[in-house]
Amino acid sequence: MQFPTPLLPATLIRRYKRFLADCQLEDGREITAHCANPGSMMGLATPGTKIWLEPNDDPKKKLKYGWRLVDHGDGHFTGVDTSVPNRALKTALEAGNIPELAAYGTVRPEVKYGEKSRIDFLLSEPGLPDCYVEVKSVTLSRQPGLAEFPDSVTARGTKHLGELAQMIQDGHRAVMLYLVQRTDCDRFALAADIDPTYAAAFDAAHAQGVERLVYGTHICPTAVTLGARIA
């Protein structure tokens, strides 16, 4: 997924009200950017952090910048926009670049299912059971090289696991796909100490047949693309 507008480097002043971030551009101007991430962003929102913003000239948007990346300063990046994984994965799925899911020729995003929910992707192919794919963006890392999910309690995520398990009971295939939006991690684990309910729900869903896929990403200030499988 290419960023449609060139990103601009900036310095984070503060993140607040979850979806707002005050930033300083390289020319000294202070602006407020939209932060498309409802999580805690643990370890990623320290004042003074180098970040990358995407400008826009959309008259319908109140904020003219969106926070897209954290720059770790060592050639590694973290993508903080939780809408990016679905866009990157849609391209990868349609191109058949995820071997475990490449047999499916039809990719439908945001299909209603469960209890007032939408599955991120519904895959279908004649002769195969429909495959329900739920995607989660992974940005937490508390140990070098280890990515973790979630970074805060997620009742919504727990609900999704229950709905995936129900799809298995209904005779379909279900996949929980974690996309690690960090280039400095090559391992993955559930953060059971942060949300034990979610971790237990995952174990229960997995025992019923829900599959787990974990993929990394290639990230730079021009694009976010699918990387290698991590687990």
C-alpha positions as CSV (number, residue, x, y, z in Angstrom):
1,M,0.0,0.0,0.0
2,Q,1.5,3.3,-1.2
3,F,0.8,6.4,0.8
4,P,-1.1,8.6,-1.7
5,T,0.5,11.8,-0.4
6,P,4.2,12.1,0.5
7,L,4.7,12.0,4.3
8,L,6.3,14.8,6.3
9,P,8.7,14.4,9.2
10,A,7.6,15.9,12.5
11,T,8.2,15.7,16.3
12,L,5.4,14.5,18.6
13,I,4.5,17.1,21.3
14,R,1.7,15.1,22.9
15,R,-1.1,12.6,22.1
16,Y,-4.5,13.2,23.8
17,K,-8.2,12.2,23.7
18,R,-7.0,9.1,21.8
19,F,-7.4,10.5,18.4
20,L,-5.5,13.8,18.6
21,A,-1.8,14.6,18.5
22,D,-0.1,17.9,18.7
23,C,3.1,17.9,16.6
24,Q,5.8,20.2,15.4
25,L,6.8,20.3,11.8
26,E,10.4,20.8,10.6
27,D,9.7,24.4,9.8
28,G,8.7,25.0,13.4
29,R,4.9,25.2,13.0
30,E,2.8,23.4,15.6
31,I,-0.2,21.5,14.2
32,T,-2.8,19.0,15.4
33,A,-2.9,15.7,13.6
34,H,-5.5,13.0,13.6
35,C,-4.4,9.8,15.3
36,A,-6.2,6.8,13.7
37,N,-5.5,4.4,16.6
38,P,-7.9,3.7,19.5
39,G,-5.4,1.7,21.5
40,S,-3.1,2.8,24.2
41,M,-0.1,3.1,21.8
42,M,2.1,2.0,24.7
43,G,5.7,3.0,24.0
44,L,4.9,4.9,20.9
45,A,3.5,8.2,22.1
46,T,6.4,9.6,24.1
47,P,6.8,13.4,23.7
48,G,9.8,14.2,21.5
49,T,9.4,11.1,19.3
50,K,10.1,11.5,15.6
51,I,7.0,10.7,13.6
52,W,5.7,11.0,10.0
53,L,2.5,12.8,9.0
54,E,0.4,12.6,5.9
55,P,-1.0,16.0,4.8
56,N,-4.4,16.3,3.1
57,D,-6.4,19.1,1.4
58,D,-9.8,17.4,1.9
59,P,-12.3,20.2,2.7
60,K,-14.4,17.7,4.6
61,K,-11.7,17.0,7.1
62,K,-11.1,19.3,10.0
63,L,-7.6,18.1,10.6
64,K,-5.2,18.6,7.7
65,Y,-2.6,16.0,8.9
66,G,-2.8,12.3,9.8
67,W,-0.2,10.5,12.0
68,R,1.0,7.5,10.1
69,L,4.4,6.3,11.4
70,V,6.8,6.3,14.3
71,D,10.4,6.6,13.3
72,H,12.7,4.7,15.8
73,G,15.8,6.3,14.3
74,D,17.6,3.1,13.5
75,G,16.0,2.3,10.2
76,H,13.0,0.8,11.8
77,F,9.4,2.1,11.8
78,T,6.1,1.4,13.4
79,G,2.8,2.0,11.6
80,V,0.3,3.5,13.9
81,D,-2.7,3.9,11.6
82,T,-5.0,0.9,12.3
83,S,-6.7,1.3,8.9
84,V,-3.5,0.5,7.0
85,P,-3.5,-3.3,7.6
86,N,-6.8,-3.9,5.9
87,R,-5.7,-1.8,2.9
88,A,-2.3,-3.6,2.6
89,L,-3.9,-7.0,3.1
90,K,-6.6,-6.5,0.5
91,T,-3.9,-6.0,-2.1
92,A,-2.0,-9.0,-0.9
93,L,-5.1,-11.3,-0.8
94,E,-6.2,-10.3,-4.2
95,A,-2.7,-11.0,-5.6
96,G,-2.6,-14.4,-3.9
97,N,0.5,-13.3,-1.8
98,I,-0.6,-15.1,1.4
99,P,0.0,-18.8,0.6
100,E,-2.3,-20.0,3.3
101,L,-5.2,-18.1,1.7
102,A,-4.2,-18.1,-1.9
103,A,-6.7,-20.7,-3.0
104,Y,-9.6,-18.2,-2.7
105,G,-10.4,-16.2,-5.8
106,T,-13.0,-13.9,-4.4
107,V,-12.1,-11.3,-1.7
108,R,-15.0,-9.3,-0.1
109,P,-14.1,-6.7,2.6
110,E,-16.4,-5.6,5.4
111,V,-19.1,-8.2,5.1
112,K,-21.8,-8.3,7.8
113,Y,-21.9,-11.4,10.0
114,G,-22.3,-12.4,13.7
115,E,-24.0,-10.0,16.0
116,K,-24.0,-6.6,14.4
117,S,-20.3,-7.1,13.3
118,R,-18.4,-7.0,10.0
119,I,-15.7,-9.4,9.1
120,D,-12.6,-7.8,7.7
121,F,-12.5,-10.2,4.7
122,L,-14.8,-12.9,3.5
123,L,-13.0,-15.2,1.1
124,S,-14.8,-17.6,-1.2
125,E,-14.0,-20.2,-3.9
126,P,-16.2,-22.9,-5.5
127,G,-15.5,-26.2,-3.7
128,L,-14.0,-24.6,-0.6
129,P,-15.7,-23.6,2.7
130,D,-16.0,-19.8,3.0
131,C,-13.1,-18.3,5.0
132,Y,-13.7,-15.5,7.5
133,V,-10.6,-13.5,8.1
134,E,-10.4,-11.0,11.1
135,V,-7.4,-8.7,11.1
136,K,-5.7,-7.0,14.0
137,S,-2.9,-4.4,13.9
138,V,0.0,-5.2,16.2
139,T,2.2,-2.3,17.4
140,L,3.2,-3.2,21.0
141,S,6.7,-4.3,21.8
142,R,8.0,-4.5,25.4
143,Q,10.9,-6.8,24.7
144,P,13.4,-6.5,21.9
145,G,12.1,-8.4,18.8
146,L,8.8,-9.4,20.4
147,A,5.5,-8.0,19.1
148,E,2.4,-8.4,21.3
149,F,-1.3,-7.9,21.1
150,P,-3.3,-6.3,22.5
151,D,-1.9,-3.1,24.0
152,S,-5.0,-2.4,26.0
153,V,-8.2,-4.3,27.1
154,T,-10.3,-5.1,24.0
155,A,-13.8,-6.3,24.6
156,R,-14.5,-5.9,20.9
157,G,-11.6,-8.2,20.0
158,T,-12.9,-10.8,22.4
159,K,-16.3,-10.6,20.8
160,H,-14.7,-11.1,17.4
161,L,-13.0,-14.3,18.6
162,G,-16.4,-15.7,19.7
163,E,-17.9,-14.9,16.4
164,L,-15.0,-16.6,14.5
165,A,-15.5,-19.7,16.6
166,Q,-19.2,-19.7,15.7
167,M,-18.3,-19.6,12.0
168,I,-16.3,-22.8,12.6
169,Q,-19.4,-24.4,14.2
170,D,-21.4,-23.3,11.1
171,G,-19.0,-25.3,8.8
172,H,-16.9,-22.4,7.6
173,R,-13.2,-21.7,7.9
174,A,-12.0,-18.9,10.2
175,V,-8.7,-17.1,10.5
176,M,-7.3,-14.6,13.1
177,L,-4.6,-12.7,11.2
178,Y,-2.3,-10.5,13.2
179,L,-0.4,-8.0,11.1
180,V,2.7,-6.7,12.9
181,Q,3.2,-3.1,12.0
182,R,6.7,-3.0,13.3
183,T,9.9,-3.6,11.4
184,D,11.9,-4.4,14.5
185,C,10.1,-7.6,15.6
186,D,10.3,-11.2,14.4
187,R,8.4,-12.9,17.2
188,F,4.8,-12.6,18.4
189,A,2.8,-13.4,21.6
190,L,-0.5,-12.5,23.1
191,A,-0.2,-10.0,26.0
192,A,-2.2,-12.0,28.5
193,D,-1.1,-9.8,31.4
194,I,-2.8,-6.8,29.7
195,D,-6.0,-8.6,28.7
196,P,-6.3,-12.1,30.2
197,T,-10.0,-12.3,28.9
198,Y,-8.8,-11.8,25.3
199,A,-6.1,-14.4,25.7
200,A,-8.5,-17.0,27.2
201,A,-11.0,-16.2,24.4
202,F,-8.3,-16.8,21.8
203,D,-7.3,-20.1,23.3
204,A,-10.9,-21.2,23.3
205,A,-11.4,-20.1,19.7
206,H,-8.2,-21.8,18.6
207,A,-9.3,-25.0,20.3
208,Q,-12.5,-24.9,18.2
209,G,-10.6,-24.6,15.0
210,V,-9.9,-20.9,14.5
211,E,-6.5,-20.6,12.7
212,R,-3.8,-18.1,13.7
213,L,-1.6,-16.3,11.1
214,V,1.0,-13.7,12.0
215,Y,2.6,-11.6,9.3
216,G,5.2,-8.9,9.4
217,T,5.4,-5.7,7.3
218,H,7.9,-3.7,5.3
219,I,7.5,0.0,6.3
220,C,9.0,3.2,5.1
221,P,7.8,6.7,4.6
222,T,6.4,5.9,1.2
223,A,4.6,2.6,1.7
224,V,3.5,-0.3,4.0
225,T,3.5,-3.7,2.4
226,L,3.2,-7.3,3.5
227,G,6.3,-9.0,4.8
228,A,7.1,-12.5,5.7
229,R,5.1,-14.8,8.0
230,I,6.2,-14.6,11.6
231,A,4.1,-17.5,13.1
